Amino acid sequence: MAENQNKLAGSGCEVLVPTEDRKPLHEIERSIIKRYRKHIWSKFIKAIKEYELIQSGDRIAVAISGGKDSLLMAKLFQELHRHGNGNFELEFIAMDPGYHPDIKQLLIDNCKYLNIPIHIFESGIFEITSRIAEDYPCYMCARMRRGALYGKAQQLGCNKLALGHHFNDVIETTLLNLLCSGNFKTMLPKLKSQNYEGIELIRPLYLIEEEYIKRFIQYSGIWPLNCACMVAAKKIGSKREEIKELIEKLKESFINVDLSIFRAAQNVNMDSILGWEKDGKKYSFLDFYHE
């Protein structure tokens, strides 16, 4: 791939921008339902149907970070709206948390090339998190980003906010909670917002493996944004990266271990666990032992 390579001053990141090898838009769109039909399109449709993510009359805010996951998600929604189901509306929203100007321009250029009509709004989250949560910026940043996206979705009259979390995010979150927090909790395909009335968060990439998202982006020739936070760039490694590596090592000894982790959250045997929490109230197996 012919590329221009620019190191952004003060950001600690390198941005590789394709100059010649981007596929034509019609080929990128066609690849979703042809080349990647089995591993991307079919799993996108399956998640929507299995978890009832879209209903007639929905107005969906599709959150675009500029990363590989959200760019694919935007194109999937456009294909669904164009060819499969047009009884819902779409708004594509992109929050600028304080990107370097060149990073922001890359986001704009990619969306323009992919024909994704984005509403860009500023939040200043990078500056805030670097000031109040320097040691643990990612957690605070994620919470603030979510709130900003909910707020924008509400402002645009949307009843749903779509985020680009995929299959690997789900199993990594499950293991992170198990190994680091001492609880069994996964990332759900949808949930109702507790702070923004009438808005539901949905995750339509829930069943799509990250490997095929990477393949799609590489095929398209688009260079997506990675995390462009200057604070996070100074941190070496993360617990999520360690979990990702752990899963890869487990695959060497256990067949389909990633799928087993995923399915574990579907097959919880309530008769064989010590305790659980429901609607904020904790229960013990002893509460029902003598029934």
N, C-alpha and C positions, 0 to 999 in steps of 0.2 A: 504494500500500500504506500503510495506517495504521500508524504505528510510534511507539514510544517511543525516544528517543535519549538515551543516557547515556554520558558520558565518564568512564571509570574513573580514579579518582584515582591518579596516579603511574604509570599503565601506558602512557600515550601512545596508547591505542587508543579508538576509539569503537565501541560495540556498538549496533546497530540491531535492536530486538526487535519482530517483527511482533505486533500485538495483535488484528487482525480478519481478515486475509486468508489465513490458513493454510487450505489445502484440508483437507477431512475425510480421515481416515486411509485409508478405503476407496478414495477417489479417487486419493490419492497412490500407493497400492499398485497400483491398476488401471492407472495411467498407465505404470508400468514395462513391463508386458507388452502394452499397447495403444498409447498415444501415442508411447512411446519404444522400441517393439519393435525397429525396424530399427537404431537407432544406439546403443542401450544393451543391452537384453535379449539380442538376437541375438549381439552381440559378446561379451557376458559368457559366454554358452553356448559360443560358438566358442572362446574362450580356454581354457575348462575342458576342452573335448574335444581341441583341437589340441595343447595342452601337457600334457594328462593331469594336471590340477591336483587332482582329487578322486578318491579310490578308496573302494570300499565299506569301511565300518568306521572311516573317518577321524573324528577328533575335532578340530575346527578352532577355534582361537582367532581371532576376528575383532577386529582392533585398531581401536578407535573413538577417534579424536582429537577428534571433534566437528566436524571440517571437512566440507566438501561431499562429498569423495571417500569418506571412511569411512562417512558416513551413508548414502550411496547403496549402498555395498558391503554394509552390514548388511542393507538392505532386499532387495537382490538375493539374498543368501544365504537370507533368510527365504522369499522367493518360490520359490526353487529347492527348498528343503526342503519347502515346503507343496504345491507343484503338480508338481514335476518329478522330484525325486530325494530320498527321505527316508532313504537308507541311510548317513547320516553324522550326527554330532552337532555342535552349535554352542555355543560359549561366547563371549560378547561382553565384551571387556575394555577398560577405559578407564583410562589412567594419568593421574594428576594430577601434573604436574611442578612444580607451584607456582603454579597459576592464582590470579588475583585471585578472591575469593569470588563475585563477580557473574558472572565468566566460567565458573567451575565450575558455578554454578547454571543458566546457559544451556545448558551441555552436558547436565546432568541433565534439565532441562525438555524439551529437544528429543528426547532418547532416550525419555523417558516418553510424549511425544505420539506418537512414531513406533512405540511399543510395542517398543522394543529393550531387553531386560533386561540392563543392563550391570553388570559387576563393576568398581567403581572402587577403585583402589589408589594410594597416594601414593609419590612417589619423591624429591622435593626437587631434581630435576635443574636447574631454573632457577637456584637459589641456587648450586649447585656450579659450573655452567658460567660464571656471571657472576664467580665468584671465581677460577677456575683458567684460564679461556680467554676473557677479556674481549674480545680483539681478533678472535677467530674462534669465536664461541660456537655457530654453527649446526652446524658439523662435529662438534664435541664433543657437542652436544646430541643430534644424530641418532644417534651411536654409542651414547650412554648410554640413549637411549630404546629403541633396538633391543634392547639387552641386557636392560633391564627388562621389555620385552614378552616376550622369549624366556623369561625366568625365570618370569613369571606363567603363560605358556602351559604350561610344564613342570609347574609347581605344580598346575595344574588337570587334568593328565593328558592334555594335547593332544599330537598328533603333528604338527600343522601350525599355522603362524601366517600369517594373511592380512593383507596390507597394501594400502592403497588407491592405489598408484602406477598412473597411467594412461598412455595412448599418448603424450601430450605429455611426461610425465616421462621416458619411454624415449628419445625423440629428443633431448631437451635434454641428458640425461646423455651420450648418444653424442657430441654436439658439444662438450660441456664437456671430455670426456676428450681428444678430438681436438685442440681449440684451446688448451686450458690445461695438459694433462698430457702431451701428445705420445704418446698411445697410442690404439689403437682398441679400445674396450671398451664394451659396452652394459649395460643393466639387464636381467637375465634374468627370464623369467616364473616361474621357480622355482629354488631352490637349497637345498642341504642345509647346515644350520648346522654350523660347524666347532667351536663352543664349547659347544653344547647338544645332546648326543647324542640322536638319535632325533627331532629336530624339523626340519621342512622349511618354508622360507618360500615362500609362493605369492602371486602378484599377479594376481587374477582380473579386474581392470579394465584389463589390459594392452593391449587393442585398442580401448578406449573413449576417444574424443576428449574433451578437457576442456570444449570448448564445449557438448557435450550434457549433461555433468554440471551445468554452470552452468544450462542451460535447465531441467533437471529440478528443481533446487533452487529456482529462481525460480518455476516453476509451482507447486511445493508450498507456497510461502509460508513455508518454514522459513528462519530466519536462522542460518547455521552459524558456527562459530568460525573466525577466521583465526589466524595465528601470534600467540599471546598472550604471547610472551616480551618482557619489559621491556627486556632488553639489545638484542635484535634490533631492537626498535622504534626504537632510537636510531641504528641504522645506516641509511645512505641507499643504497638500491639493493643489488644483489648480482650476482655473475657469472651466476647462473641467470636472473635477470631480464633481463640483457643478452642472453643467449642466446635467450631467449623473443622479445625484440624483433628480434633478428637473423633468426630464422626467419620472422617476420611480414614483414620486408623482403624476404627471399629469395622468398617466395611471390608477390611482385609481378612477379618476373622469371622464375621457374621454376615451371611447372605441377606440382602435387603434390610439391613438394620435400620436404615433411614425410614423405610416404609413401616417397619415395626414400631418405631418411635411414634410416627404419625398416627398409626392405628391404635396405639395404647390409649390415646385420649378419647377414642370412640368406644372402647371396650372396658371401661372402668367397672369393676365388680363391687357394688356397694356393700355386699355381704363380706368382703374380704379386705376392708381397709379400716384403719384405726379411727380415723375421723375425717370430717369434711366440713365445708362451710357453704351455707346457702342463704342468700339475701342478707349477708352481713352477720348471720348467727352461726356459731360453731356447734357442731354435734360430735359426739363420741359413739363408737359402736356399743358402748355400755348403756347408752340411753335407750337402746332397742333390744338389748341382749335377752331380757326376760320376757319379751313379747311372744 
